[in-house]
Amino acid sequence: MSERIYLPTIERLPQVVKRTGLPKSSIYRLMAANKFPRSVTLTDGNSRGWDSRAITEWIETRTKGVK
């Protein structure tokens, strides 16, 4: 059986909002409180994005035990 290789992707803010169900203001407030993954600056210096793995892990930690 072959092992799956995960290639991380960068998600932009609209994707993060959709995945988490949080408004932009809550995402930035949680980031400021170190309770949400930090965004990274993309190559143009003006754009920001989030590592999809970090967002997935954040969601999973909040949904443990939820049916």
PQR file of N, CA, C, O and H, with PARSE charges and radii, in Angstrom:
ATOM      1  N   MET A   1       0.850  -1.179   0.000 -0.4000 1.5000
ATOM      2  CA  MET A   1       0.000   0.000   0.000 -0.0000 2.0000
ATOM      3  C   MET A   1       0.890   1.234   0.000  0.5500 1.7000
ATOM      4  O   MET A   1       1.823   1.327   0.798 -0.5500 1.4000
ATOM      5  N   SER A   2       0.617   2.162  -0.869 -0.4000 1.5000
ATOM      6  CA  SER A   2       1.448   3.354  -0.948 -0.0000 2.0000
ATOM      7  C   SER A   2       1.027   4.387   0.095  0.5500 1.7000
ATOM      8  O   SER A   2      -0.145   4.506   0.450 -0.5500 1.4000
ATOM      9  H   SER A   2      -0.141   2.088  -1.517  0.4000 1.0000
ATOM     10  N   GLU A   3       2.002   5.111   0.563 -0.4000 1.5000
ATOM     11  CA  GLU A   3       1.751   6.152   1.559 -0.0000 2.0000
ATOM     12  C   GLU A   3       1.329   7.428   0.850  0.5500 1.7000
ATOM     13  O   GLU A   3       1.895   7.793  -0.180 -0.5500 1.4000
ATOM     14  H   GLU A   3       2.955   5.015   0.275  0.4000 1.0000
ATOM     15  N   ARG A   4       0.330   8.106   1.407 -0.4000 1.5000
ATOM     16  CA  ARG A   4      -0.125   9.365   0.817 -0.0000 2.0000
ATOM     17  C   ARG A   4       0.827  10.476   1.210  0.5500 1.7000
ATOM     18  O   ARG A   4       1.284  10.555   2.351 -0.5500 1.4000
ATOM     19  H   ARG A   4      -0.131   7.809   2.244  0.4000 1.0000
ATOM     20  N   ILE A   5       1.113  11.316   0.263 -0.4000 1.5000
ATOM     21  CA  ILE A   5       1.943  12.482   0.514 -0.0000 2.0000
ATOM     22  C   ILE A   5       1.031  13.696   0.493  0.5500 1.7000
ATOM     23  O   ILE A   5       0.288  13.917  -0.462 -0.5500 1.4000
ATOM     24  H   ILE A   5       0.742  11.253  -0.664  0.4000 1.0000
ATOM     25  N   TYR A   6       1.100  14.477   1.559 -0.4000 1.5000
ATOM     26  CA  TYR A   6       0.260  15.664   1.673 -0.0000 2.0000
ATOM     27  C   TYR A   6       1.035  16.877   1.201  0.5500 1.7000
ATOM     28  O   TYR A   6       2.118  17.173   1.707 -0.5500 1.4000
ATOM     29  H   TYR A   6       1.704  14.297   2.335  0.4000 1.0000
ATOM     30  N   LEU A   7       0.478  17.572   0.236 -0.4000 1.5000
ATOM     31  CA  LEU A   7       1.075  18.814  -0.222 -0.0000 2.0000
ATOM     32  C   LEU A   7       0.270  19.969   0.365  0.5500 1.7000
ATOM     33  O   LEU A   7      -0.907  20.136   0.043 -0.5500 1.4000
ATOM     34  H   LEU A   7      -0.402  17.332  -0.175  0.4000 1.0000
ATOM     35  N   PRO A   8       0.890  20.750   1.209 -0.5600 1.5000
ATOM     36  CA  PRO A   8       0.150  21.854   1.818  0.2800 2.0000
ATOM     37  C   PRO A   8      -0.236  22.905   0.785  0.5500 1.7000
ATOM     38  O   PRO A   8       0.460  23.114  -0.209 -0.5500 1.4000
ATOM     39  N   THR A   9      -1.337  23.545   1.041 -0.4000 1.5000
ATOM     40  CA  THR A   9      -1.772  24.631   0.187 -0.0000 2.0000
ATOM     41  C   THR A   9      -1.986  25.867   1.044  0.5500 1.7000
ATOM     42  O   THR A   9      -2.138  25.786   2.263 -0.5500 1.4000
ATOM     43  H   THR A   9      -1.902  23.375   1.849  0.4000 1.0000
ATOM     44  N   ILE A  10      -1.992  26.988   0.388 -0.4000 1.5000
ATOM     45  CA  ILE A  10      -2.256  28.248   1.074 -0.0000 2.0000
ATOM     46  C   ILE A  10      -3.692  28.647   0.768  0.5500 1.7000
ATOM     47  O   ILE A  10      -4.110  28.677  -0.389 -0.5500 1.4000
ATOM     48  H   ILE A  10      -1.868  27.054  -0.602  0.4000 1.0000
ATOM     49  N   GLU A  11      -4.435  28.949   1.818 -0.4000 1.5000
ATOM     50  CA  GLU A  11      -5.815  29.390   1.664 -0.0000 2.0000
ATOM     51  C   GLU A  11      -5.894  30.886   1.912  0.5500 1.7000
ATOM     52  O   GLU A  11      -5.290  31.414   2.846 -0.5500 1.4000
ATOM     53  H   GLU A  11      -4.095  28.924   2.758  0.4000 1.0000
ATOM     54  N   ARG A  12      -6.641  31.546   1.068 -0.4000 1.5000
ATOM     55  CA  ARG A  12      -6.863  32.979   1.230 -0.0000 2.0000
ATOM     56  C   ARG A  12      -8.030  33.190   2.197  0.5500 1.7000
ATOM     57  O   ARG A  12      -8.754  32.248   2.518 -0.5500 1.4000
ATOM     58  H   ARG A  12      -7.131  31.117   0.310  0.4000 1.0000
ATOM     59  N   LEU A  13      -8.205  34.414   2.654 -0.4000 1.5000
ATOM     60  CA  LEU A  13      -9.196  34.731   3.679 -0.0000 2.0000
ATOM     61  C   LEU A  13     -10.614  34.251   3.346  0.5500 1.7000
ATOM     62  O   LEU A  13     -11.262  33.687   4.228 -0.5500 1.4000
ATOM     63  H   LEU A  13      -7.617  35.179   2.393  0.4000 1.0000
ATOM     64  N   PRO A  14     -11.134  34.442   2.126 -0.5600 1.5000
ATOM     65  CA  PRO A  14     -12.493  33.956   1.854  0.2800 2.0000
ATOM     66  C   PRO A  14     -12.657  32.447   2.075  0.5500 1.7000
ATOM     67  O   PRO A  14     -13.706  31.996   2.536 -0.5500 1.4000
ATOM     68  N   GLN A  15     -11.618  31.669   1.745 -0.4000 1.5000
ATOM     69  CA  GLN A  15     -11.672  30.228   1.979 -0.0000 2.0000
ATOM     70  C   GLN A  15     -11.665  29.915   3.471  0.5500 1.7000
ATOM     71  O   GLN A  15     -12.393  29.034   3.928 -0.5500 1.4000
ATOM     72  H   GLN A  15     -10.766  32.036   1.371  0.4000 1.0000
ATOM     73  N   VAL A  16     -10.846  30.633   4.225 -0.4000 1.5000
ATOM     74  CA  VAL A  16     -10.752  30.406   5.672 -0.0000 2.0000
ATOM     75  C   VAL A  16     -12.082  30.762   6.342  0.5500 1.7000
ATOM     76  O   VAL A  16     -12.549  30.038   7.221 -0.5500 1.4000
ATOM     77  H   VAL A  16     -10.255  31.349   3.854  0.4000 1.0000
ATOM     78  N   VAL A  17     -12.682  31.864   5.931 -0.4000 1.5000
ATOM     79  CA  VAL A  17     -13.984  32.272   6.467 -0.0000 2.0000
ATOM     80  C   VAL A  17     -15.015  31.183   6.186  0.5500 1.7000
ATOM     81  O   VAL A  17     -15.789  30.814   7.069 -0.5500 1.4000
ATOM     82  H   VAL A  17     -12.302  32.452   5.217  0.4000 1.0000
ATOM     83  N   LYS A  18     -15.025  30.673   4.967 -0.4000 1.5000
ATOM     84  CA  LYS A  18     -15.994  29.635   4.589 -0.0000 2.0000
ATOM     85  C   LYS A  18     -15.777  28.348   5.378  0.5500 1.7000
ATOM     86  O   LYS A  18     -16.737  27.742   5.855 -0.5500 1.4000
ATOM     87  H   LYS A  18     -14.396  30.973   4.249  0.4000 1.0000
ATOM     88  N   ARG A  19     -14.520  27.930   5.518 -0.4000 1.5000
ATOM     89  CA  ARG A  19     -14.223  26.679   6.228 -0.0000 2.0000
ATOM     90  C   ARG A  19     -14.529  26.752   7.709  0.5500 1.7000
ATOM     91  O   ARG A  19     -15.025  25.787   8.290 -0.5500 1.4000
ATOM     92  H   ARG A  19     -13.741  28.423   5.131  0.4000 1.0000
ATOM     93  N   THR A  20     -14.236  27.898   8.331 -0.4000 1.5000
ATOM     94  CA  THR A  20     -14.392  27.999   9.783 -0.0000 2.0000
ATOM     95  C   THR A  20     -15.769  28.498  10.201  0.5500 1.7000
ATOM     96  O   THR A  20     -16.217  28.234  11.317 -0.5500 1.4000
ATOM     97  H   THR A  20     -13.832  28.682   7.858  0.4000 1.0000
ATOM     98  N   GLY A  21     -16.437  29.215   9.310 -0.4000 1.5000
ATOM     99  CA  GLY A  21     -17.715  29.821   9.673 -0.0000 2.0000
ATOM    100  C   GLY A  21     -17.561  31.081  10.505  0.5500 1.7000
ATOM    101  O   GLY A  21     -18.541  31.616  11.023 -0.5500 1.4000
ATOM    102  H   GLY A  21     -16.073  29.430   8.404  0.4000 1.0000
ATOM    103  N   LEU A  22     -16.316  31.557  10.633 -0.4000 1.5000
ATOM    104  CA  LEU A  22     -16.046  32.756  11.430 -0.0000 2.0000
ATOM    105  C   LEU A  22     -15.990  33.982  10.527  0.5500 1.7000
ATOM    106  O   LEU A  22     -15.532  33.895   9.388 -0.5500 1.4000
ATOM    107  H   LEU A  22     -15.520  31.122  10.212  0.4000 1.0000
ATOM    108  N   PRO A  23     -16.451  35.119  11.026 -0.5600 1.5000
ATOM    109  CA  PRO A  23     -16.262  36.353  10.250  0.2800 2.0000
ATOM    110  C   PRO A  23     -14.799  36.794  10.301  0.5500 1.7000
ATOM    111  O   PRO A  23     -14.046  36.373  11.179 -0.5500 1.4000
ATOM    112  N   LYS A  24     -14.410  37.637   9.359 -0.4000 1.5000
ATOM    113  CA  LYS A  24     -13.027  38.130   9.297 -0.0000 2.0000
ATOM    114  C   LYS A  24     -12.577  38.720  10.619  0.5500 1.7000
ATOM    115  O   LYS A  24     -11.464  38.459  11.075 -0.5500 1.4000
ATOM    116  H   LYS A  24     -15.022  37.979   8.646  0.4000 1.0000
ATOM    117  N   SER A  25     -13.445  39.518  11.236 -0.4000 1.5000
ATOM    118  CA  SER A  25     -13.053  40.192  12.476 -0.0000 2.0000
ATOM    119  C   SER A  25     -12.714  39.190  13.574  0.5500 1.7000
ATOM    120  O   SER A  25     -11.790  39.420  14.354 -0.5500 1.4000
ATOM    121  H   SER A  25     -14.349  39.729  10.865  0.4000 1.0000
ATOM    122  N   SER A  26     -13.440  38.096  13.645 -0.4000 1.5000
ATOM    123  CA  SER A  26     -13.156  37.072  14.666 -0.0000 2.0000
ATOM    124  C   SER A  26     -11.845  36.364  14.385  0.5500 1.7000
ATOM    125  O   SER A  26     -11.088  36.061  15.308 -0.5500 1.4000
ATOM    126  H   SER A  26     -14.191  37.909  13.012  0.4000 1.0000
ATOM    127  N   ILE A  27     -11.573  36.101  13.122 -0.4000 1.5000
ATOM    128  CA  ILE A  27     -10.308  35.457  12.761 -0.0000 2.0000
ATOM    129  C   ILE A  27      -9.141  36.332  13.197  0.5500 1.7000
ATOM    130  O   ILE A  27      -8.200  35.842  13.821 -0.5500 1.4000
ATOM    131  H   ILE A  27     -12.187  36.347  12.373  0.4000 1.0000
ATOM    132  N   TYR A  28      -9.193  37.622  12.876 -0.4000 1.5000
ATOM    133  CA  TYR A  28      -8.097  38.516  13.251 -0.0000 2.0000
ATOM    134  C   TYR A  28      -8.011  38.711  14.762  0.5500 1.7000
ATOM    135  O   TYR A  28      -6.913  38.834  15.305 -0.5500 1.4000
ATOM    136  H   TYR A  28      -9.958  38.020  12.369  0.4000 1.0000
ATOM    137  N   ARG A  29      -9.154  38.740  15.447 -0.4000 1.5000
ATOM    138  CA  ARG A  29      -9.142  38.873  16.911 -0.0000 2.0000
ATOM    139  C   ARG A  29      -8.509  37.633  17.543  0.5500 1.7000
ATOM    140  O   ARG A  29      -7.706  37.750  18.468 -0.5500 1.4000
ATOM    141  H   ARG A  29     -10.045  38.639  15.005  0.4000 1.0000
ATOM    142  N   LEU A  30      -8.869  36.446  17.049 -0.4000 1.5000
ATOM    143  CA  LEU A  30      -8.289  35.210  17.575 -0.0000 2.0000
ATOM    144  C   LEU A  30      -6.793  35.127  17.265  0.5500 1.7000
ATOM    145  O   LEU A  30      -6.018  34.639  18.087 -0.5500 1.4000
ATOM    146  H   LEU A  30      -9.522  36.351  16.297  0.4000 1.0000
ATOM    147  N   MET A  31      -6.387  35.598  16.095 -0.4000 1.5000
ATOM    148  CA  MET A  31      -4.959  35.622  15.766 -0.0000 2.0000
ATOM    149  C   MET A  31      -4.205  36.519  16.746  0.5500 1.7000
ATOM    150  O   MET A  31      -3.126  36.158  17.215 -0.5500 1.4000
ATOM    151  H   MET A  31      -7.017  35.995  15.428  0.4000 1.0000
ATOM    152  N   ALA A  32      -4.762  37.668  17.050 -0.4000 1.5000
ATOM    153  CA  ALA A  32      -4.116  38.604  17.972 -0.0000 2.0000
ATOM    154  C   ALA A  32      -3.975  38.006  19.368  0.5500 1.7000
ATOM    155  O   ALA A  32      -3.048  38.338  20.106 -0.5500 1.4000
ATOM    156  H   ALA A  32      -5.639  37.962  16.669  0.4000 1.0000
ATOM    157  N   ALA A  33      -4.909  37.117  19.721 -0.4000 1.5000
ATOM    158  CA  ALA A  33      -4.879  36.462  21.028 -0.0000 2.0000
ATOM    159  C   ALA A  33      -4.117  35.132  20.985  0.5500 1.7000
ATOM    160  O   ALA A  33      -4.138  34.370  21.952 -0.5500 1.4000
ATOM    161  H   ALA A  33      -5.662  36.847  19.122  0.4000 1.0000
ATOM    162  N   ASN A  34      -3.449  34.858  19.865 -0.4000 1.5000
ATOM    163  CA  ASN A  34      -2.715  33.586  19.674 -0.0000 2.0000
ATOM    164  C   ASN A  34      -3.604  32.361  19.824  0.5500 1.7000
ATOM    165  O   ASN A  34      -3.169  31.333  20.342 -0.5500 1.4000
ATOM    166  H   ASN A  34      -3.433  35.476  19.080  0.4000 1.0000
ATOM    167  N   LYS A  35      -4.846  32.467  19.372 -0.4000 1.5000
ATOM    168  CA  LYS A  35      -5.794  31.358  19.457 -0.0000 2.0000
ATOM    169  C   LYS A  35      -6.238  30.876  18.077  0.5500 1.7000
ATOM    170  O   LYS A  35      -7.178  30.090  17.962 -0.5500 1.4000
ATOM    171  H   LYS A  35      -5.200  33.302  18.950  0.4000 1.0000
ATOM    172  N   PHE A  36      -5.563  31.346  17.040 -0.4000 1.5000
ATOM    173  CA  PHE A  36      -5.874  30.967  15.664 -0.0000 2.0000
ATOM    174  C   PHE A  36      -4.557  30.971  14.898  0.5500 1.7000
ATOM    175  O   PHE A  36      -3.676  31.782  15.184 -0.5500 1.4000
ATOM    176  H   PHE A  36      -4.799  31.984  17.133  0.4000 1.0000
ATOM    177  N   PRO A  37      -4.417  30.071  13.924 -0.5600 1.5000
ATOM    178  CA  PRO A  37      -3.160  30.036  13.169  0.2800 2.0000
ATOM    179  C   PRO A  37      -2.822  31.390  12.537  0.5500 1.7000
ATOM    180  O   PRO A  37      -3.701  32.112  12.066 -0.5500 1.4000
ATOM    181  N   ARG A  38      -1.558  31.705  12.539 -0.4000 1.5000
ATOM    182  CA  ARG A  38      -1.081  32.943  11.943 -0.0000 2.0000
ATOM    183  C   ARG A  38      -1.103  32.840  10.422  0.5500 1.7000
ATOM    184  O   ARG A  38      -0.883  31.771   9.851 -0.5500 1.4000
ATOM    185  H   ARG A  38      -0.844  31.118  12.922  0.4000 1.0000
ATOM    186  N   SER A  39      -1.367  33.941   9.797 -0.4000 1.5000
ATOM    187  CA  SER A  39      -1.285  33.993   8.342 -0.0000 2.0000
ATOM    188  C   SER A  39       0.166  34.211   7.941  0.5500 1.7000
ATOM    189  O   SER A  39       0.995  34.629   8.749 -0.5500 1.4000
ATOM    190  H   SER A  39      -1.547  34.809  10.260  0.4000 1.0000
ATOM    191  N   VAL A  40       0.454  33.921   6.688 -0.4000 1.5000
ATOM    192  CA  VAL A  40       1.799  34.121   6.152 -0.0000 2.0000
ATOM    193  C   VAL A  40       1.719  35.135   5.016  0.5500 1.7000
ATOM    194  O   VAL A  40       0.710  35.230   4.316 -0.5500 1.4000
ATOM    195  H   VAL A  40      -0.219  33.581   6.032  0.4000 1.0000
ATOM    196  N   THR A  41       2.788  35.879   4.850 -0.4000 1.5000
ATOM    197  CA  THR A  41       2.862  36.843   3.760 -0.0000 2.0000
ATOM    198  C   THR A  41       3.270  36.106   2.494  0.5500 1.7000
ATOM    199  O   THR A  41       4.221  35.324   2.499 -0.5500 1.4000
ATOM    200  H   THR A  41       3.607  35.802   5.418  0.4000 1.0000
ATOM    201  N   LEU A  42       2.549  36.357   1.417 -0.4000 1.5000
ATOM    202  CA  LEU A  42       2.856  35.728   0.141 -0.0000 2.0000
ATOM    203  C   LEU A  42       3.899  36.549  -0.606  0.5500 1.7000
ATOM    204  O   LEU A  42       4.270  37.632  -0.154 -0.5500 1.4000
ATOM    205  H   LEU A  42       1.776  36.992   1.414  0.4000 1.0000
ATOM    206  N   THR A  43       4.365  36.060  -1.714 -0.4000 1.5000
ATOM    207  CA  THR A  43       5.529  36.627  -2.390 -0.0000 2.0000
ATOM    208  C   THR A  43       5.403  38.092  -2.786  0.5500 1.7000
ATOM    209  O   THR A  43       6.407  38.802  -2.836 -0.5500 1.4000
ATOM    210  H   THR A  43       4.063  35.180  -2.081  0.4000 1.0000
ATOM    211  N   ASP A  44       4.195  38.557  -3.067 -0.4000 1.5000
ATOM    212  CA  ASP A  44       4.074  39.954  -3.486 -0.0000 2.0000
ATOM    213  C   ASP A  44       4.167  40.931  -2.315  0.5500 1.7000
ATOM    214  O   ASP A  44       4.243  42.142  -2.519 -0.5500 1.4000
ATOM    215  H   ASP A  44       3.379  37.980  -3.027  0.4000 1.0000
ATOM    216  N   GLY A  45       4.160  40.409  -1.101 -0.4000 1.5000
ATOM    217  CA  GLY A  45       4.293  41.253   0.085 -0.0000 2.0000
ATOM    218  C   GLY A  45       3.002  41.882   0.567  0.5500 1.7000
ATOM    219  O   GLY A  45       2.930  42.357   1.700 -0.5500 1.4000
ATOM    220  H   GLY A  45       4.098  39.424  -0.935  0.4000 1.0000
ATOM    221  N   ASN A  46       1.984  41.892  -0.272 -0.4000 1.5000
ATOM    222  CA  ASN A  46       0.703  42.493   0.113 -0.0000 2.0000
ATOM    223  C   ASN A  46      -0.363  41.466   0.447  0.5500 1.7000
ATOM    224  O   ASN A  46      -1.296  41.751   1.197 -0.5500 1.4000
ATOM    225  H   ASN A  46       2.042  41.506  -1.193  0.4000 1.0000
ATOM    226  N   SER A  47      -0.227  40.285  -0.102 -0.4000 1.5000
ATOM    227  CA  SER A  47      -1.235  39.239   0.093 -0.0000 2.0000
ATOM    228  C   SER A  47      -0.863  38.356   1.271  0.5500 1.7000
ATOM    229  O   SER A  47       0.311  38.145   1.572 -0.5500 1.4000
ATOM    230  H   SER A  47       0.532  40.053  -0.712  0.4000 1.0000
ATOM    231  N   ARG A  48      -1.901  37.845   1.931 -0.4000 1.5000
ATOM    232  CA  ARG A  48      -1.690  36.952   3.061 -0.0000 2.0000
ATOM    233  C   ARG A  48      -2.520  35.698   2.850  0.5500 1.7000
ATOM    234  O   ARG A  48      -3.533  35.718   2.150 -0.5500 1.4000
ATOM    235  H   ARG A  48      -2.856  38.017   1.686  0.4000 1.0000
ATOM    236  N   GLY A  49      -2.083  34.614   3.459 -0.4000 1.5000
ATOM    237  CA  GLY A  49      -2.815  33.361   3.371 -0.0000 2.0000
ATOM    238  C   GLY A  49      -2.494  32.488   4.562  0.5500 1.7000
ATOM    239  O   GLY A  49      -1.616  32.810   5.363 -0.5500 1.4000
ATOM    240  H   GLY A  49      -1.260  34.597   4.027  0.4000 1.0000
ATOM    241  N   TRP A  50      -3.204  31.389   4.677 -0.4000 1.5000
ATOM    242  CA  TRP A  50      -3.040  30.461   5.794 -0.0000 2.0000
ATOM    243  C   TRP A  50      -2.696  29.086   5.273  0.5500 1.7000
ATOM    244  O   TRP A  50      -3.191  28.668   4.226 -0.5500 1.4000
ATOM    245  H   TRP A  50      -3.918  31.128   4.027  0.4000 1.0000
ATOM    246  N   ASP A  51      -1.849  28.383   6.001 -0.4000 1.5000
ATOM    247  CA  ASP A  51      -1.515  26.999   5.686 -0.0000 2.0000
ATOM    248  C   ASP A  51      -2.770  26.162   5.913  0.5500 1.7000
ATOM    249  O   ASP A  51      -3.349  26.189   6.999 -0.5500 1.4000
ATOM    250  H   ASP A  51      -1.447  28.723   6.852  0.4000 1.0000
ATOM    251  N   SER A  52      -3.187  25.422   4.896 -0.4000 1.5000
ATOM    252  CA  SER A  52      -4.420  24.639   4.996 -0.0000 2.0000
ATOM    253  C   SER A  52      -4.339  23.598   6.108  0.5500 1.7000
ATOM    254  O   SER A  52      -5.351  23.292   6.738 -0.5500 1.4000
ATOM    255  H   SER A  52      -2.717  25.400   4.014  0.4000 1.0000
ATOM    256  N   ARG A  53      -3.142  23.047   6.360 -0.4000 1.5000
ATOM    257  CA  ARG A  53      -2.999  22.061   7.448 -0.0000 2.0000
ATOM    258  C   ARG A  53      -3.289  22.691   8.796  0.5500 1.7000
ATOM    259  O   ARG A  53      -3.952  22.085   9.639 -0.5500 1.4000
ATOM    260  H   ARG A  53      -2.320  23.296   5.848  0.4000 1.0000
ATOM    261  N   ALA A  54      -2.797  23.903   9.006 -0.4000 1.5000
ATOM    262  CA  ALA A  54      -3.008  24.577  10.288 -0.0000 2.0000
ATOM    263  C   ALA A  54      -4.491  24.866  10.500  0.5500 1.7000
ATOM    264  O   ALA A  54      -4.990  24.742  11.618 -0.5500 1.4000
ATOM    265  H   ALA A  54      -2.258  24.395   8.321  0.4000 1.0000
ATOM    266  N   ILE A  55      -5.197  25.248   9.446 -0.4000 1.5000
ATOM    267  CA  ILE A  55      -6.633  25.509   9.563 -0.0000 2.0000
ATOM    268  C   ILE A  55      -7.381  24.212   9.851  0.5500 1.7000
ATOM    269  O   ILE A  55      -8.275  24.182  10.697 -0.5500 1.4000
ATOM    270  H   ILE A  55      -4.792  25.349   8.538  0.4000 1.0000
ATOM    271  N   THR A  56      -7.018  23.146   9.151 -0.4000 1.5000
ATOM    272  CA  THR A  56      -7.661  21.845   9.392 -0.0000 2.0000
ATOM    273  C   THR A  56      -7.451  21.393  10.831  0.5500 1.7000
ATOM    274  O   THR A  56      -8.393  20.942  11.483 -0.5500 1.4000
ATOM    275  H   THR A  56      -6.292  23.170   8.463  0.4000 1.0000
ATOM    276  N   GLU A  57      -6.224  21.509  11.331 -0.4000 1.5000
ATOM    277  CA  GLU A  57      -5.933  21.123  12.720 -0.0000 2.0000
ATOM    278  C   GLU A  57      -6.728  21.974  13.703  0.5500 1.7000
ATOM    279  O   GLU A  57      -7.253  21.457  14.690 -0.5500 1.4000
ATOM    280  H   GLU A  57      -5.459  21.875  10.801  0.4000 1.0000
ATOM    281  N   TRP A  58      -6.816  23.266  13.441 -0.4000 1.5000
ATOM    282  CA  TRP A  58      -7.569  24.165  14.320 -0.0000 2.0000
ATOM    283  C   TRP A  58      -9.035  23.735  14.360  0.5500 1.7000
ATOM    284  O   TRP A  58      -9.633  23.679  15.435 -0.5500 1.4000
ATOM    285  H   TRP A  58      -6.389  23.686  12.640  0.4000 1.0000
ATOM    286  N   ILE A  59      -9.612  23.435  13.211 -0.4000 1.5000
ATOM    287  CA  ILE A  59     -11.011  22.996  13.152 -0.0000 2.0000
ATOM    288  C   ILE A  59     -11.182  21.682  13.898  0.5500 1.7000
ATOM    289  O   ILE A  59     -12.132  21.522  14.664 -0.5500 1.4000
ATOM    290  H   ILE A  59      -9.127  23.481  12.338  0.4000 1.0000
ATOM    291  N   GLU A  60     -10.269  20.739  13.679 -0.4000 1.5000
ATOM    292  CA  GLU A  60     -10.370  19.429  14.327 -0.0000 2.0000
ATOM    293  C   GLU A  60     -10.288  19.530  15.841  0.5500 1.7000
ATOM    294  O   GLU A  60     -10.982  18.788  16.537 -0.5500 1.4000
ATOM    295  H   GLU A  60      -9.497  20.869  13.057  0.4000 1.0000
ATOM    296  N   THR A  61      -9.467  20.416  16.369 -0.4000 1.5000
ATOM    297  CA  THR A  61      -9.356  20.551  17.829 -0.0000 2.0000
ATOM    298  C   THR A  61     -10.653  21.104  18.423  0.5500 1.7000
ATOM    299  O   THR A  61     -10.968  20.837  19.583 -0.5500 1.4000
ATOM    300  H   THR A  61      -8.904  21.018  15.803  0.4000 1.0000
ATOM    301  N   ARG A  62     -11.389  21.856  17.648 -0.4000 1.5000
ATOM    302  CA  ARG A  62     -12.637  22.441  18.156 -0.0000 2.0000
ATOM    303  C   ARG A  62     -13.853  21.541  17.948  0.5500 1.7000
ATOM    304  O   ARG A  62     -14.916  21.777  18.522 -0.5500 1.4000
ATOM    305  H   ARG A  62     -11.134  22.073  16.706  0.4000 1.0000
ATOM    306  N   THR A  63     -13.687  20.513  17.124 -0.4000 1.5000
ATOM    307  CA  THR A  63     -14.829  19.627  16.855 -0.0000 2.0000
ATOM    308  C   THR A  63     -14.648  18.246  17.473  0.5500 1.7000
ATOM    309  O   THR A  63     -15.459  17.354  17.223 -0.5500 1.4000
ATOM    310  H   THR A  63     -12.823  20.321  16.657  0.4000 1.0000
ATOM    311  N   LYS A  64     -13.611  18.052  18.268 -0.4000 1.5000
ATOM    312  CA  LYS A  64     -13.424  16.752  18.940 -0.0000 2.0000
ATOM    313  C   LYS A  64     -14.624  16.485  19.845  0.5500 1.7000
ATOM    314  O   LYS A  64     -15.024  17.329  20.646 -0.5500 1.4000
ATOM    315  H   LYS A  64     -12.952  18.776  18.471  0.4000 1.0000
ATOM    316  N   GLY A  65     -15.173  15.310  19.695 -0.4000 1.5000
ATOM    317  CA  GLY A  65     -16.287  14.914  20.543 -0.0000 2.0000
ATOM    318  C   GLY A  65     -17.642  15.475  20.126  0.5500 1.7000
ATOM    319  O   GLY A  65     -18.657  15.146  20.740 -0.5500 1.4000
ATOM    320  H   GLY A  65     -14.847  14.624  19.044  0.4000 1.0000
ATOM    321  N   VAL A  66     -17.675  16.312  19.096 -0.4000 1.5000
ATOM    322  CA  VAL A  66     -18.950  16.868  18.622 -0.0000 2.0000
ATOM    323  C   VAL A  66     -19.552  15.859  17.653  0.5500 1.7000
ATOM    324  O   VAL A  66     -18.892  15.384  16.729 -0.5500 1.4000
ATOM    325  H   VAL A  66     -16.851  16.578  18.597  0.4000 1.0000
ATOM    326  N   LYS A  67     -20.812  15.548  17.885 -0.4000 1.5000
ATOM    327  CA  LYS A  67     -21.480  14.559  17.015 -0.0000 2.0000
ATOM    328  C   LYS A  67     -22.290  15.237  15.948  0.5500 1.7000
ATOM    329  O   LYS A  67     -22.917  14.565  15.130 -0.5500 1.4000
ATOM    330  H   LYS A  67     -21.349  15.934  18.635  0.4000 1.0000
TER
END
